[in-house]
Amino acid sequence: MKKTSFREKLIEVRTSKGLTQTEVANLCNISLRTIQRIESGTVTPRAYTIKQISEALGFDFFKAYDDPDTYTKKETKTKNIFLSSIEFVKDLFNLKTNTMKKVSILSSFCFLIATSIFLFTYNSNAQSSKQFERKLKITSESELITPVKVAFTDDLTFEDLTQIKKDLLNKGITVEYKKLEFDKNNKLQAIGCFVDCNDGFNGYFFTNYLNGNRKYGFYRDYDINSSSPFGTGSLRKTIVLDVGHGGRDGGSFSKGFQEKEITLQIANKIKTLSKGNEDIEIFLTRSSDEFITLNKRVEFINALKPDYVISLHIASSGLEEMDGFNFFTNNKNKLKKESTTITEKFVKSISKKLKVNTIQNMNSHLLKHVECPATLLEIGYLSNSEDYDLLTSKKGQNKIATTIFEALKEIN
């Protein structure tokens, strides 16, 4: 009989009920990332997780697998440990069990718990050192899925390429250099490379001439909703829109509108405009109403290594006459010169369509700690009547999104 794994049965039950992975995660009160990893076969769930899923979906996965042939070895072990633990507890609290037997059971039970904790800690440490660090597109407050982008440029040496290959292998991605040419200074000039992400995505790219104006390499976006999960060859400019606030942090508000909602609506419009564009690829730090810590946002951005970051916010003031776009940089950012140069170009472009104010310095945690050029942009004032109409209307949001996107295209 063909063995059916738990993940296969979960997919079968989920699809039969017409549920998405996100809906299952919400029903089970566990993270979307956990459901994705179970269904992809990356991890084997613990018995408690199987119990949660069984109760949420109204399907007894343990009972469905009474036939031992339907278990994989790992799932058989998981089930046996779970059922044995239940019998220990039942016997321990059974008043008819004699005292010595209770002592024996209690000792065994404590030993079992201690052993389980040790094995779980060991396995977790072992897996974390081997598995690819996929953090960053936000799926929950504490969990991110990180896209991977590797660009091969004309300043790399053979030693750099060796290290890149080693680092990617540790993350589960295999690269095989088919062609390498270097100049007299041992800098990379031409490359041909096969990339295998070992998850069904692979491809080949090559170029006979590298220069600083064009990047060649590959990217892998692990977000299940990504319209372009994998690509090789000439890479597009990567821009991150840090969508301000979210979840319990609503930001500024006025007449029923919250900053967190407006920034997300405009960010999504900008991302939509970028689809199909051959020069720009946009990532968001959050794609729904979720609270994401500043440290997580910085971690996401630095892992992605984008060309530029814009943190979107909305201003509010006790002075109703205050209006227009505010631009901020941080003079402690490692690339403060580049940040200022790009922001100045950004201001010049946006000023053609909308009112802009002077560039200021801001002591922002995100602006300070991201390892790329960055600007914090306040797209108007909710406290100003004209800006309010612009920010809260569909027509106004479209104008803001189009103006920002056109400005991004002009940045070299």
Long-range contacts (C-beta under 8 A, 24 or more apart in sequence): 1-67, 1-69, 1-70, 3-69, 3-70, 3-71, 3-72, 4-70, 5-41, 5-72, 5-75, 6-38, 6-44, 6-45, 6-50, 6-61, 6-65, 6-72, 6-75, 7-38, 7-39, 7-40, 7-41, 9-61, 9-64, 9-65, 10-38, 10-39, 10-53, 10-61, 11-39, 13-57, 13-59, 14-57, 17-57, 19-57, 21-224, 24-53, 24-56, 24-57, 27-56, 27-57, 28-52, 28-53, 28-56, 28-57, 29-56, 31-139, 31-140, 31-142, 31-143, 32-139, 32-140, 32-143, 33-139, 33-140, 33-143, 33-145, 36-224, 40-199, 42-131, 43-127, 44-72, 44-74, 44-75, 44-78, 45-78, 46-78, 47-78, 47-79, 47-81, 47-82, 47-85, 48-82, 50-78, 50-79, 50-82, 51-82, 81-116, 85-109, 85-112, 88-112, 130-170, 130-172, 131-172, 132-170, 132-171, 132-172, 132-173, 133-171, 133-303, 134-222, 135-299, 135-300, 135-303, 136-299, 136-300, 136-303, 136-304, 137-221, 137-222, 137-223, 137-226, 137-283, 137-284, 137-287, 137-300, 138-284, 138-285, 138-286, 138-287, 138-288, 138-290, 138-292, 138-296, 138-300, 140-290, 141-247, 141-290, 141-291, 141-292, 141-293, 142-296, 144-292, 144-296, 144-299, 144-300, 145-222, 145-223, 146-222, 146-300, 146-303, 146-304, 147-219, 147-220, 147-221, 147-222, 147-223, 147-283, 147-304, 148-173, 148-219, 148-220, 148-222, 149-217, 149-218, 149-219, 149-220, 149-235, 149-238, 149-304, 149-305, 150-217, 150-218, 150-219, 151-215, 151-216, 151-217, 151-235, 152-188, 152-191, 152-193, 152-210, 152-215, 152-216, 152-217, 153-188, 153-210, 153-212, 153-215, 154-187, 154-188, 154-189, 154-210, 154-211, 154-212, 155-187, 155-188, 156-187, 156-188, 157-182, 157-186, 157-187, 157-188, 158-182, 158-186, 160-188, 161-188, 172-197, 172-198, 172-199, 173-197, 173-198, 173-220, 174-198, 178-204, 178-206, 179-206, 191-216, 193-218, 195-232, 197-230, 201-229, 201-230, 203-230, 203-231, 203-232, 204-232, 205-232, 205-233, 207-234, 219-281, 225-287, 227-275, 228-281, 236-277, 236-278, 236-279, 236-280, 236-281, 237-279, 237-280, 237-281, 237-307, 237-308, 237-411, 238-281, 238-283, 238-304, 238-305, 238-306, 238-307, 238-308, 239-280, 239-281, 239-282, 239-283, 239-306, 239-307, 239-308, 239-309, 239-310, 239-408, 240-282, 240-283, 240-284, 240-285, 240-300, 240-301, 240-304, 240-306, 240-308, 240-309, 240-310, 241-267, 241-270, 241-271, 241-282, 241-283, 241-284, 241-285, 241-309, 241-310, 241-312, 242-285, 242-297, 242-301, 242-309, 242-310, 242-311, 242-312, 242-366, 243-267, 243-284, 243-285, 243-286, 243-287, 243-312, 244-311, 244-312, 244-313, 244-314, 245-313, 246-286, 246-288, 246-289, 246-290, 246-291, 246-292, 247-289, 247-290, 247-291, 247-292, 248-291, 249-291, 251-313, 251-314, 252-314, 252-315, 252-316, 252-382, 252-383, 253-316, 253-382, 254-316, 254-382, 254-383, 254-388, 255-388, 257-382, 257-388, 257-391, 257-392, 259-313, 259-314, 259-316, 259-382, 260-289, 261-289, 262-314, 262-391, 262-392, 262-397, 263-312, 263-313, 263-314, 263-379, 264-288, 264-289, 265-397, 266-312, 266-379, 266-397, 266-400, 266-401, 266-404, 267-312, 269-397, 269-398, 269-401, 270-401, 270-404, 270-405, 270-408, 273-401, 273-402, 273-405, 274-405, 277-409, 279-409, 280-408, 280-409, 294-365, 294-366, 297-366, 298-365, 298-366, 298-369, 298-370, 301-366, 301-370, 301-371, 301-372, 302-369, 302-370, 302-371, 302-372, 305-371, 305-372, 306-372, 307-372, 307-373, 308-342, 308-372, 308-373, 308-374, 308-375, 308-408, 308-411, 309-366, 309-370, 309-372, 309-373, 309-374, 309-375, 310-374, 310-375, 310-376, 310-377, 310-404, 311-364, 311-366, 311-367, 311-374, 311-375, 311-376, 311-377, 312-377, 312-379, 313-376, 313-377, 313-378, 313-379, 314-378, 314-379, 314-380, 314-381, 314-382, 314-391, 315-378, 315-380, 315-381, 315-382, 315-383, 316-381, 316-382, 316-383, 317-381, 317-383, 317-384, 318-383, 319-383, 320-383, 320-384, 320-385, 321-384, 322-381, 322-383, 322-384, 323-355, 323-380, 323-381, 323-384, 323-386, 323-387, 324-354, 324-355, 324-356, 324-357, 324-380, 324-381, 324-387, 325-350, 325-354, 325-355, 325-356, 325-357, 325-377, 325-378, 325-379, 325-380, 326-357, 326-360, 326-377, 326-378, 327-356, 327-357, 327-358, 327-359, 327-360, 327-375, 327-376, 327-377, 327-378, 328-359, 328-360, 328-361, 328-362, 328-364, 328-367, 328-375, 328-376, 328-377, 328-378, 329-359, 329-360, 329-361, 329-362, 329-367, 329-374, 329-375, 329-376, 330-361, 330-362, 330-363, 330-364, 330-367, 330-368, 330-374, 331-361, 332-368, 333-367, 333-368, 333-370, 333-373, 333-374, 334-371, 335-371, 335-372, 335-373, 335-374, 338-373, 339-367, 339-373, 339-374, 339-375, 341-373, 342-373, 342-375, 342-411, 343-375, 345-407, 345-410, 345-411, 346-375, 346-377, 346-407, 346-408, 346-411, 349-406, 349-407, 349-410, 350-403, 350-404, 350-407, 353-399, 353-403, 354-399, 354-400, 354-403, 377-404, 379-404
